Amino acid sequence: MAQQERTSGERTTGERTSGERTTGERTSGERTIGERTIGIGMVGYAFMGAAHSQGWRTVGRVFDLPLRPVLAAVCGRDAAAVRAAADRHGWAAAETDWRDLVARDDVDVVDICTPGDSHAEIAIAALEAGKHVLCEKPLANTVAEAEAMVAAAERARARGRVAMVGFNYRRVPAMTYARGLIEEGRLGALRHVRVTYLQDWLVDPDFPLTWRLQRAHAGSGALGDLGAHIVDLAQYLAGEPLVGVSALIETFVRERPLLAGASAGLSGASAGLPAPAGLLAASAGPAESTEPPASAGLPASGGLSASAGLSASGGAERGPVTVDDAALFTGRLASGALVSFEATRMAAGRKNALRLEINGERGSLAFDLERLNELSFYDGSDPAESAGFRRILVTEPDHPYLEAWWPPGHALGYEHTFAHQARDLVHAIASGTEPAPSFADGLRVQRVLAAVEESAEKNAVYTPVPL
């Protein structure tokens, strides 16, 4: 096992029951005498790790929680880099092997922010060790891995442990509110769902071959990175599953420069995982990057820009891109409503443009992530002379999650979704209820992604999605 790196002032705890603890002493201002707490351990510390850290660090200071999260330990393979990340993000200790983190008795929840090829191994081990688990999306790289994770979650559920997948866009207040409007029947029977998620960080054909462009690590390209989000949103908002898809996927740039040594940004760093064979892999795409697999001898550097792949540079040699650049697919919901999706990392000028519209027999909803405090609503029952889309500013105390934040009109941002995610998980753990989205929800998304790839391989033949 790798040497553990722990900070001074290790906490002492009293009797521990059902994944919680009562503090026996005050430490570093984090906990008070007799306070019920829950220890968080996080694997991976790059872009998603930073976002999750922000959520865990903030949630107990904003929301009234039954258990106060304590940032017990963060894990990454590079000792100096993970220690720096721990100091920067407020983690009490650092580990260099995820197995050591899972084994810690002050860790009750294991939060997985690593590339998809390690999700199943870490999640299953953590659940079998009696930990609660939060795993970043997509749940896994394959349906088989996701099925194994669901089976492990079901076994752990019988022992009082829970597992959740991190589809954070569900926690945008406007999206949660939209789901409520649809549940109330304000749109009536759904007819259409249209969702696009557009980015442009791969437009440059000389952007280097990072791990996000290698199927062995990422599972897929824009399909899994962005498509997983919009598939989950469509199913969540509609309240029903996709039952079939017809798809096209494309890799526009089929070879890219291999990473050029030290200029590759944050690297050397997953979390006690074996180093990948073949091509070097370091930083990741800007919107959904997690800590990358280890690279051969590349140093670690701080900063989200580097870890997100924004400062990576390539050398003279080139290697094959083994994932998609873009995915375009249509589908059908169980009710018969039609759905269309587009996910790409090649849309010049679009940085993180997630947009959706839902049309029903009685009305419509529209949302733009770049204006995430707003929801557009059309009520078909309005008189014709005054009918039209109206803007709902989702910042009122009665809106989802807003009771704990700022006065009306004071906007929230992307980072708040991770605090909301942490809030919901803590409440689920304390109440013993299954959190949403569950691993089973993640598996449903994984099956859609697999059906998309199968359809694309057959020249867009309509392909059923197993339920």
GIMO-V574870 format. One line per field, one symbol per residue. psi: psi as a letter, one per 20 degrees, with the letter a starting at -180 (. if undefined). A space follows every 50 residues. Layout:
psi=???
//
This chain:
psi=qqpqoqrrkqqqqbppplkrqppirppkjhqrpjpprpppppoqjcghgg ghggghhhgiigqoqhppppngqqpqhoggghhghgghikphrqqjphhh ghipijohpooolrqhiiggggggggghjkqqpppqrqhairggghghhg ghhhghhijjqrpqqmnhihjphhgggggggghijhibpqgqpppqoprj ijgoijprnrhijohhgigadhghgghgghgggghgghkqqpiqqpqpqq ohoiqqqqqmcijjbpakkcmkqqqqqcqqpearqhhkqaprrqqnjpqq qrphgghijhjqqrahqqrppjrqhqppqrrprhiiqqqqqppqkknpio glnoqqppprhiaqqqqohilijqppppoiiqqhijqrpqpoomjqhiqp iihicrqqioqraghhhhghggghgghgghikqprpprhhghhgghhggh hgggghhklkpppqop.
//
